[in-house]
């Protein structure tokens, strides 16, 4: 017997890849746009990071942020599976929930590539990472962020999406500001370690601009999802 699958949720293609001119414009747009009005919860995450890793951007600081960036998507995926189990008798609703899960996993994957790229840049730059600041501290902050994300999602999903939008807005501005403050990065070739999976860029500056634009895309997606946070 042959079974034909007529439709299955496919993973989203991810944030759009920009060319050199588009990346420069994206940077200008970000720097010309005020940061969001961050909530107390968001500030509670940003402030310790600035204290421990410095107010200015660096590869080690960005690598630490990318460890945390995956967390809300993991929380939403967990809650999605719980919702699928709860609504397993309503197949149309369960399918829509699953489509949200697929989106969350795709965003996790995108953030994971960011982390791999940043860790590669850290190693190439010869920057040291100690056990306390770059292993224990990120885990503790991620642990806090994960539980806050899923509790907010349980109580008010739009609050969880809003918090993620704030985090992504912060990351977007951090990357674009770092590139603007380090013009020499335009003359450092992209090592292309993950070019097959993420794309190859003319310079490290363009590579970081692309990551910054990815964060903007995640932010806009979260703000859009806030309009209808619960799957119906």
Secondary structure, DSSP 8 states (H G I E B T S, - for coil): --------------S----HHHHHHHHHHHHHS------HHHHHHHHHHHHHH-SS--HHHHHHHHHHHTHHHHHHHHHHHHHHHHTTT-HHHHHHHHHHHHHHHHHHHHHHHHHHHHHHHHHHHT----HIIIIIHHHHHHHHHHHHHHHHHHH-HHHHHHHHHHHHHHHHHHHHHHHHH-GGGGGS----TTHHHH---SSHHHHHHHHHHHHHHHHHHHHHHGGG-S--
